[in-house]
Amino acid sequence: MEELIKTVSGKAGISEGQAKSAIDTVVSFLKDKLPGGIGGQVESFLSGNAGKVGDVIDGIKDKAGGMFN
C-alpha cells in the first residue's frame, strides 16, 4: 500500500496523508459496491496481505463470474 500511496501522492501533487485518505475512501467505496468477498480481496491485496497478483485476480474472477454470464 505504501507504494500506491507514494504513487498517488506524486502524481496528484498531494501529501502522502492526503493520498492515503483518498485511497482509503476508494477502497471503502469498492467494498460497499462490489459483490461480497471481492472488496475484501481488493483491500487485502492493497494491504499486502494477499498472495500473488494472479491468485488475487483468479479469486476475484471466481467470485464475479456469475455477474457476467
Contact map, one row per residue, 1 for C-alpha under 8 A:
111110000000000000000000000000000000000000000111000000000000000000000
111111000000000000000000000000000000000000000000000000000000000000000
111111100000000000000000000000000000000000000000000000000000000000000
111111110000000000000000000000000000000000000000000000000000000000000
111111111000000100110010000000000000000000000000000000000000000000000
011111111100000100100000000000000000000000000000000000000000000000000
001111111110000000000000000000000000000000000000000000000000000000000
000111111111110100100000000000000000000000000000000000000000000000000
000011111111111101100000000000000000000000000000000000000000000000000
000001111111110000000000000000000000000000000000000000000000000000000
000000111111100000000000000000000000000000000000000000000000000000000
000000011111110000000000000000000000000000000000000000000000000000000
000000011111111000000000000000000000000000000000000000000000000000000
000000011101111101100000000000000000000000000000000000000000000000000
000000001000111111100000000000000000000000000000000000000000000000000
000011011000011111110000000000000000000000000000000000000000000000000
000000000000001111111000000000000000000000000000000000000000000000000
000000001000011111111100000000000000000000000000000000000000000000000
000011011000011111111110000000000000000000000000000000000000000000000
000010000000000111111111000000000000000000000000000000000000000000000
000000000000000011111111100000000000000000000000000000000000000000000
000000000000000001111111110000000000000000000000000000000000000000000
000010000000000000111111111000000000000000000000000000000000000000000
000000000000000000011111111100000000000000000000000000000000000000000
000000000000000000001111111110000000000000000000000000000000000000000
000000000000000000000111111111000000000000000000000000000000000000000
000000000000000000000011111111100000001001100000000000000000000000000
000000000000000000000001111111110000000000000000000000000000000000000
000000000000000000000000111111111000000000000000000000000000000000000
000000000000000000000000011111111100001000000000000000000000000000000
000000000000000000000000001111111111011100100000000000000000000000000
000000000000000000000000000111111100001000000000000000000000000000000
000000000000000000000000000011111110001000000000000000000000000000000
000000000000000000000000000001111111011000000000000000000000000000000
000000000000000000000000000000101111111000000000000000000000001100000
000000000000000000000000000000100111111100000000000000000000000000000
000000000000000000000000000000000011111110000000000000000000001000000
000000000000000000000000000000100111111111000000000000000011001100000
000000000000000000000000001001111111111111100000000000000000000000000
000000000000000000000000000000100001111111110000000000000000000000000
000000000000000000000000000000000000111111111000010000010011000000000
000000000000000000000000001000000000011111111100000000010000000000000
000000000000000000000000001000100000001111111110000000000000000000000
000000000000000000000000000000000000000111111111110000000000000000000
000000000000000000000000000000000000000011111111111010010000000000000
100000000000000000000000000000000000000001111111100000000000000000000
100000000000000000000000000000000000000000111111110000000000000000000
100000000000000000000000000000000000000000011111110000000000000000000
000000000000000000000000000000000000000000011111111000000000000000000
000000000000000000000000000000000000000010011011111110010000000000000
000000000000000000000000000000000000000000001000111110110000000000000
000000000000000000000000000000000000000000000000011111110000000000000
000000000000000000000000000000000000000000001000011111111000000000000
000000000000000000000000000000000000000000000000000111111100000000000
000000000000000000000000000000000000000000000000001111111110000000000
000000000000000000000000000000000000000011001000011111111111000000000
000000000000000000000000000000000000000000000000000011111111100000000
000000000000000000000000000000000000000000000000000001111111110000000
000000000000000000000000000000000000010010000000000000111111111000000
000000000000000000000000000000000000010010000000000000011111111100000
000000000000000000000000000000000000000000000000000000001111111110000
000000000000000000000000000000000000000000000000000000000111111110000
000000000000000000000000000000000010110000000000000000000011111111000
000000000000000000000000000000000010010000000000000000000001111111110
000000000000000000000000000000000000000000000000000000000000111111111
000000000000000000000000000000000000000000000000000000000000001111111
000000000000000000000000000000000000000000000000000000000000000111111
000000000000000000000000000000000000000000000000000000000000000111111
000000000000000000000000000000000000000000000000000000000000000011111
